[in-house]
């Protein structure tokens, strides 16, 4: 099993156990691949739910640039909802899992 496959398995477990979602493995794999090499870097692989600059990066680089959404308060609300779903007290919020949930939230699976 490759390192990426191991990470995808870990992300699927997070979606199931921490977020109460049944993951679409095909989409999760595509989102993970879309994250590129950042998934292998301990700092870049996670999203800090309390760091406003980190959340702004998620909004600008992922929601606006990757998914093609227009900047609005809805984007901030969606990020907030995902952070609540993942669990604010959960220290390791994996970037691929956050991106997966945002993709599902906005119905933008076609971006992958």
C-alpha positions in Angstrom: 0.0 0.0 0.0 1.4 3.4 -1.0 1.8 6.3 1.4 -1.0 8.1 -0.4 -3.3 5.1 -0.1 -2.6 5.0 3.6 -3.4 8.7 4.0 -6.7 8.2 2.0 -7.6 5.4 4.4 -6.9 7.6 7.3 -9.0 10.5 5.8 -11.9 8.1 5.2 -11.8 7.0 8.8 -11.9 10.7 9.9 -14.9 11.3 7.7 -16.7 8.3 9.1 -15.7 8.5 12.8 -15.3 12.2 13.5 -17.7 13.8 10.9 -20.3 11.1 10.7 -20.2 10.9 6.9 -19.9 8.0 4.5 -17.1 9.0 2.2 -17.3 8.8 -1.5 -13.9 7.1 -2.0 -13.5 8.2 -5.6 -14.0 11.8 -4.8 -11.8 11.6 -1.7 -9.0 10.1 -3.8 -9.3 12.9 -6.3 -9.4 15.6 -3.6 -6.3 14.1 -2.0 -4.4 14.0 -5.3 -5.5 17.6 -5.8 -3.8 18.6 -2.6 -0.5 17.6 -4.1 2.6 17.1 -2.0 1.2 19.1 0.9 -0.4 15.9 2.3 3.1 14.6 3.1 4.1 17.7 5.1 2.9 17.5 8.7 2.2 21.3 8.9 0.7 21.7 5.4 -1.4 18.5 5.7 -3.6 20.0 8.4 -5.8 23.1 8.7 -5.9 25.2 11.8 -9.5 26.0 12.6 -8.5 28.9 14.8 -6.0 30.6 12.5 -7.7 33.3 10.5 -5.0 33.5 7.9 -5.1 29.8 7.4 -8.9 29.9 6.9 -8.5 32.8 4.5 -6.1 30.7 2.5 -8.6 27.9 2.3 -11.2 30.4 1.2 -9.1 32.1 -1.5 -7.0 29.3 -2.8 -9.5 26.5 -2.6 -13.1 27.8 -2.7 -12.5 30.8 -5.0 -9.6 29.6 -7.2 -10.1 25.8 -7.4 -13.9 25.5 -7.1 -14.6 28.8 -8.9 -17.0 30.2 -6.2 -17.7 33.9 -5.8 -16.4 35.6 -2.6 -19.3 35.9 -0.2 -20.3 35.5 3.4 -21.6 32.0 2.4 -18.0 30.8 2.0 -17.1 31.8 5.5 -20.2 30.2 6.9 -19.4 27.0 5.0 -15.8 26.9 6.4 -17.2 27.5 9.9 -19.8 24.7 9.4 -17.0 22.3 8.3 -14.9 23.2 11.3 -17.8 22.5 13.6 -18.6 19.2 11.9 -15.0 18.1 12.1 -14.9 19.2 15.7 -13.2 22.4 16.9 -11.4 20.6 19.7 -9.9 18.1 17.2 -6.3 19.1 16.7 -5.7 17.4 13.4 -8.1 18.6 10.8 -6.7 17.1 7.6 -6.7 19.5 4.6 -8.0 16.8 2.3 -10.9 16.1 4.6 -11.8 19.8 4.9 -11.6 20.2 1.2 -13.7 17.1 0.6 -16.4 18.4 2.9 -16.4 21.8 1.3 -16.6 20.3 -2.2 -19.6 18.2 -1.1 -21.2 21.2 0.7 -21.1 23.3 -2.5 -21.9 20.4 -4.8 -18.8 21.0 -6.8 -17.7 17.4 -7.3 -17.4 18.3 -11.0 -14.3 20.4 -10.2 -12.6 17.0 -9.9 
